[in-house]
């Protein structure tokens, strides 16, 4: 059976875009993680340290997802797919947790006794998020990437993103005009794109062709890498400010 020339060209084009996009994401995440680590080292406020740790984790997860994406254009081994799914979900979860951490550490956030949902309960919910990721990783390793796995990945990605966006939007009125608000505005598009990237995989199961879905995913990968670079500029500026204040 021969493959039409146009289809072969489209396949090659999609692979190239995914390869370049994954490489861009890996590099962007590495630089982002480096400046997040510098902020963690230079920041003297103990209450903000968990936030910076989440940003360092975002950088690590992004590098892993980008590297696995590059490797995935060369091989379709099941373990690569499984780790890629887990890396993307952890990337989205760490972004969401960073937004939550920013909100609860804001000086204008409600005091503990006035919160509708206690932080301890939120942490149990977040532990459930991590459990979903580990379950999805195990299922892909054992059974492969089926429709059930795609649903778990898609619904999980969107749920994690919505969780983070809710806190990000609540932060708008609390941090308006501050450096934290600038960073929040840069991270929100990254969070939304990460959630949609995980959801896009469901397209194959609702009638879209694999090539179309791969093209959509590649676009989101490139967008995440680009948005992450703008957030990195904010982190770099913050490092310069902290270094200059010493």
C-alpha positions as CSV (number, residue, x, y, z in Angstrom):
1,X,0.0,0.0,0.0
2,X,1.5,3.3,-1.1
3,X,1.1,6.6,0.9
4,X,-0.1,9.6,-1.1
5,X,2.7,12.1,-1.6
6,X,0.6,15.0,-0.1
7,X,-0.2,12.9,3.0
8,X,3.5,11.9,3.4
9,X,4.5,15.5,3.1
10,X,1.9,16.5,5.7
11,X,3.1,13.8,8.1
12,X,6.7,15.0,7.7
13,X,5.7,18.6,8.2
14,X,3.8,17.8,11.4
15,X,6.7,15.8,12.7
16,X,9.1,18.7,12.0
17,X,6.8,21.2,13.8
18,X,6.4,18.8,16.7
19,X,10.2,18.3,16.9
20,X,11.0,22.0,16.8
21,X,8.1,22.9,19.2
22,X,9.2,20.3,21.7
23,X,12.8,21.5,21.5
24,X,11.7,25.1,22.0
25,X,9.6,24.0,25.0
26,X,12.5,22.1,26.5
27,X,14.9,25.0,26.1
28,X,12.3,27.6,27.4
29,X,11.5,25.4,30.4
30,X,15.2,25.0,31.2
31,X,15.8,28.7,31.2
32,X,12.6,29.3,33.1
33,X,13.6,26.7,35.7
34,X,17.0,28.3,36.1
35,X,15.6,31.8,36.8
36,X,13.0,30.3,39.1
37,X,15.8,28.6,41.0
38,X,17.7,31.9,41.2
39,X,14.6,33.6,42.6
40,X,14.2,30.8,45.2
41,X,17.8,31.3,46.2
42,X,17.7,35.1,46.4
43,X,14.2,35.6,47.9
44,X,14.3,36.1,51.7
45,X,10.6,35.6,52.3
46,X,10.0,32.2,53.7
47,X,6.3,32.3,52.9
48,X,7.1,32.6,49.2
49,X,9.5,29.6,49.0
50,X,6.8,27.0,48.2
51,X,5.7,29.2,45.2
52,X,9.2,29.4,43.8
53,X,9.7,25.6,44.3
54,X,6.6,25.0,42.2
55,X,8.1,27.2,39.5
56,X,11.3,25.2,39.6
57,X,9.2,22.0,39.3
58,X,7.4,23.6,36.3
59,X,10.8,24.1,34.6
60,X,11.8,20.5,35.3
61,X,8.5,19.0,34.1
62,X,8.6,21.2,31.0
63,X,12.2,20.1,30.1
64,X,11.1,16.5,30.6
65,X,8.0,16.8,28.4
66,X,9.9,18.7,25.7
67,X,12.7,16.1,25.6
68,X,10.2,13.3,25.5
69,X,8.4,15.1,22.7
70,X,11.6,15.2,20.7
71,X,12.2,11.5,21.4
72,X,8.6,10.8,20.5
73,X,9.1,12.1,16.9
74,X,11.8,9.4,16.5
75,X,10.1,6.5,18.4
76,X,6.6,5.5,19.6
77,X,7.7,3.3,22.5
78,X,5.0,2.9,25.1
79,X,7.2,4.1,28.0
80,X,7.9,7.3,26.1
81,X,4.1,7.9,25.6
82,X,3.4,7.1,29.3
83,X,6.2,9.4,30.6
84,X,5.1,12.1,28.2
85,X,1.6,12.1,29.5
86,X,2.7,12.1,33.1
87,X,5.2,15.0,32.4
88,X,2.4,17.1,30.8
89,X,0.0,16.5,33.6
90,X,2.6,17.3,36.3
91,X,3.5,20.4,34.3
92,X,-0.1,21.5,34.4
93,X,-0.6,20.5,38.0
94,X,2.5,22.4,39.2
95,X,1.3,25.5,37.4
96,X,-2.1,25.2,39.1
97,X,-0.4,24.7,42.5
98,X,1.7,27.8,41.9
99,X,-1.4,29.9,41.4
100,X,-3.0,28.5,44.5
101,X,0.2,29.2,46.5
102,X,0.3,32.7,45.2
103,X,-3.4,33.3,46.2
104,X,-3.1,32.0,49.8
105,X,0.2,33.8,50.4
106,X,-1.2,37.1,49.2
107,X,-1.4,39.7,52.0
108,X,-5.1,40.4,51.0
109,X,-6.2,36.8,50.9
110,X,-8.9,35.8,53.4
111,X,-7.6,34.7,56.8
112,X,-7.7,30.9,57.5
113,X,-10.9,31.1,59.5
114,X,-12.8,32.9,56.8
115,X,-11.9,30.6,53.9
116,X,-14.8,28.7,52.3
117,X,-12.5,25.7,51.6
118,X,-9.7,25.1,54.2
119,X,-6.2,24.8,52.8
120,X,-5.9,21.3,54.3
121,X,-8.9,20.1,52.2
122,X,-7.4,21.7,49.1
123,X,-4.2,19.8,49.7
124,X,-6.1,16.5,49.9
125,X,-7.8,17.4,46.5
126,X,-4.4,18.1,45.1
127,X,-3.1,14.8,46.4
128,X,-5.9,13.2,44.4
129,X,-4.6,15.1,41.3
130,X,-1.2,13.5,41.7
131,X,-2.9,10.1,42.2
132,X,-4.7,10.5,38.9
133,X,-1.4,11.2,37.1
134,X,0.3,8.2,38.6
135,X,-2.8,6.0,37.7
136,X,-2.7,7.2,34.1
137,X,1.0,6.6,33.9
138,X,0.6,3.0,35.2
139,X,-2.3,2.3,32.8
140,X,-0.4,3.5,29.7
141,X,2.7,1.4,30.7
142,X,0.5,-1.7,31.2
143,X,-2.2,-1.3,28.5
144,X,-1.1,1.3,26.1
145,X,-2.9,4.5,25.0
146,X,-6.6,3.8,24.6
147,X,-9.7,5.8,24.7
148,X,-10.1,5.5,28.5
149,X,-6.6,6.8,29.0
150,X,-7.3,9.7,26.6
151,X,-10.4,10.6,28.5
152,X,-8.5,10.6,31.8
153,X,-5.7,12.7,30.4
154,X,-8.1,15.1,28.7
155,X,-10.5,15.6,31.6
156,X,-7.6,15.7,34.1
157,X,-5.7,18.3,32.1
158,X,-8.7,20.6,31.8
159,X,-9.6,20.1,35.5
160,X,-6.1,21.0,36.6
161,X,-6.0,24.0,34.4
162,X,-9.4,25.3,35.6
163,X,-8.3,24.8,39.2
164,X,-5.3,27.0,38.6
165,X,-7.2,29.6,36.5
166,X,-9.7,30.1,39.2
167,X,-7.0,31.1,41.7
168,X,-5.2,33.1,39.0
169,X,-8.3,35.1,38.4
170,X,-8.9,35.7,42.1
171,X,-5.4,37.0,42.3
172,X,-6.1,39.8,39.8
173,X,-7.8,42.1,42.3
174,X,-5.3,41.2,45.1
175,X,-2.1,41.8,43.2
176,X,-3.0,44.4,40.5
177,X,0.0,46.5,39.6
178,X,2.6,44.4,41.4
179,X,5.4,42.3,39.9
180,X,3.5,39.2,41.0
181,X,0.5,40.3,38.9
182,X,2.8,40.6,35.9
183,X,4.1,37.1,36.4
184,X,0.5,35.8,37.0
185,X,-0.6,37.3,33.7
186,X,2.3,35.6,31.9
187,X,1.7,32.2,33.5
188,X,-2.1,32.1,32.8
189,X,-1.8,31.6,29.0
190,X,0.8,28.8,29.7
191,X,-1.7,27.1,32.0
192,X,-4.6,27.4,29.6
193,X,-2.5,26.0,26.7
194,X,-1.2,23.1,28.8
195,X,-4.8,22.2,29.7
196,X,-5.9,22.3,26.1
197,X,-2.9,20.4,24.9
198,X,-3.9,17.5,27.2
199,X,-7.5,17.7,26.0
200,X,-6.6,17.8,22.3
201,X,-5.8,14.1,22.3
202,X,-9.5,13.3,22.6
203,X,-10.0,14.6,19.1
204,X,-9.1,11.2,17.6
205,X,-11.9,9.7,19.5
206,X,-14.6,12.1,18.3
207,X,-13.8,11.8,14.6
208,X,-10.8,14.0,13.9
209,X,-8.0,12.5,12.0
210,X,-4.7,11.7,13.8
211,X,-2.8,14.1,11.6
212,X,-5.2,16.9,12.5
213,X,-4.9,16.2,16.2
214,X,-1.1,16.0,16.0
215,X,-1.1,19.4,14.2
216,X,-3.3,21.0,16.9
217,X,-1.0,19.5,19.6
218,X,2.1,20.8,17.9
219,X,0.6,24.3,17.8
220,X,-0.1,24.2,21.5
221,X,3.4,22.9,22.2
222,X,4.9,25.9,20.3
223,X,2.6,28.3,22.1
224,X,3.5,27.0,25.5
225,X,7.2,27.4,24.7
226,X,6.7,31.0,23.4
227,X,4.5,32.0,26.4
228,X,7.0,30.5,28.8
229,X,9.8,32.7,27.3
230,X,7.8,35.8,28.1
231,X,7.3,34.6,31.7
232,X,11.1,33.9,31.9
233,X,11.8,37.6,31.1
234,X,9.7,38.5,34.2
235,X,11.7,36.1,36.3
236,X,15.0,37.4,35.0
237,X,13.9,41.0,35.8
238,X,13.0,39.9,39.3
239,X,16.4,38.3,39.8
240,X,18.1,41.5,38.7
241,X,16.0,43.4,41.2
242,X,16.8,41.0,44.1
243,X,20.5,41.0,43.2
244,X,20.6,44.7,43.0
245,X,19.0,45.0,46.4
246,X,21.7,43.1,48.1
